Amino acid sequence: QVQLVESGGGLVQAGGSLRLSCAASGISFAIYHMGWYRQAPGKQRELVASTRSGGNYADSVKGRFTISRDNAKNTVYLQMSSLKPEDTAVYYCNAKRIIGDVQYWGQGTQVTVSS
């Protein structure tokens, strides 16, 4: 059974930092691109960051967020700094197999940034 379990969300003031973690089980972690998406109320889910191609980011988070992975721990992280109220959303972990049309989603973790 595949599980992606996010943690680390919460309430933070603008300018603060949070680190999200996503622990994967039931997959061969190393053969998956890992990514973080977010969905704010009334908006579509959008890609925030991915480990594809060494790391790529949405323009809105470049220079503030950093994605990293630890293959030994089957975990991907999202370090978020200089948070803004517009970063408020549910953040979802995504695993997409490098070859083949297979992907999995976590249940999401809420990030709320107060002004």
N, C-alpha and C positions, 0 to 999 in steps of 0.2 A: 504494500500500500504506500503510495506516494504522499508525502506530507511536506509542505513548506510552512514553517511556523515563524511568523514575524514577531519581533519584540522591540521595545525601546521607544515606542511612541509616547506621546504625552503632551502636556501643556507647557509652553515656554514663552518667555517674553521676546519681543522683537530684538534682534541682535544676538540672541542666544544660540546654543548649539544642542544638537541631539545626535545620537548614533543609533541607527536602526540595524537590527540583525535579522537574518533569515536563515534558519537551520533547516537543511534539507535531509530527508530520509527516503529510502525506497528508490533512489535513482543513482546512476553512476555519475556522480556530481561533475567530474572532470570533463565529461563530454557534453555539457550543457552550457550555453551562454546564460548568464544570470543577469537579471535586470530588475529595476525598481520602476514602478508606475505609480501614478497618483490620480485620484479623482476627487475633485471638489464638488460641493453640492450644485446641481444644475449644469455641470460641465461633463464633457467626455473624459474618459480615462486617457491619460497621456504618458508617454515615456519620459522618465526623469533621467535615468542613467542606465547604461548597460556595459557589461564587460566585453562585449563584442569589439573586435579591432583594438584591443588594449584599453578600451574605455571611451565611451562617447556619452555626451550630455545634452540635455535640452539647453537651448540658449539662455533660458531664464535662470538656470542654476550653475552655469559655468563659472568656475572660480570660487564657488561657495560650497559645492557638494563634491564629495569624492566617493567613488565606488571601489570596493576592494573585495577580494575573495580569499578564503583560506581553504584550499582543497583538502587539507588534512582534517579539517573540522567540518567539512561539507557546509560551510557557512559563507554567506555573502553579507557585506556590510554597506551601509550608506552613512557616511559622516556628513552631517549637515551643519554648516556654520553660517553666521550672519543671517539668521532666519528672518523672514519677512511675513507679515500677516497673509500675504497672497500665497505663501507656501502651505497654508492650512488645507488639509485634505486627508483622505484615507490613502495610505501608502500600501501598495501591494507588491509582493515579491513574485517574480516570474522566472521560470526555468524553461528554456527553449533548446531542444536538442540541436546540436550543431548540424547534424545530418538527419533529415527527415522532418516531417510535419508533426512534431509532438511538443506540447508545452503544458505546463502546469502553473497554477496560481495558488498563492497563499490566501489566507482569509482576510488580510488587511489589518493595518494598525493606524489608529487615528493620531494625527499630528495637528495640534492647534497652536498657532502663534498669535499671541495677544499684542496689541499695539500699545 
